[in-house]
Amino acid sequence: MHERTRFGRWGERAAAAYLRHQGYIIEAQNYSSSHGELDLVARKGHLLVFVEVKSRRTDLYGRPRDAVTEEKAARIRETAYEYLQDHKRPGDRIRYDVIEIMMLFGHFQLNHLKNYL
């Protein structure tokens, strides 16, 4: 596996662990559909959260959140719609978040951006 892919997968695992610590249940990881992929789908009661995880080791190209373009956000929403066809429960509220992970000079930073998309 390429180092960049390995780091991205590590970031997804770190984000999932963070969400669990915050009281969320991870319903799905790397859910795929014809429209794209959802990194994480997390639930906390009647709140269903679709999470895009972005990890970076450098800030030369901006913050990780900057990589979530309008086109990427649209694909996430379309994929989430497909997920909801089979998994939505009555009374569920939906939210779209980004978790950005930075590993700069050996320092780990995680930012949870709620309602980002």
Secondary structure, 3 states (H helix, E strand, C coil): CCHHHHHHHHHHHHHHHHHHHCCCEEEEEEEECCCCEEEEEEEECCEEEEEEEEEECCCCCCCHHHHCCHHHHHHHHHHHHHHHHHHCCCCCEEEEEEEEEEEECCEEEEEEECCCC
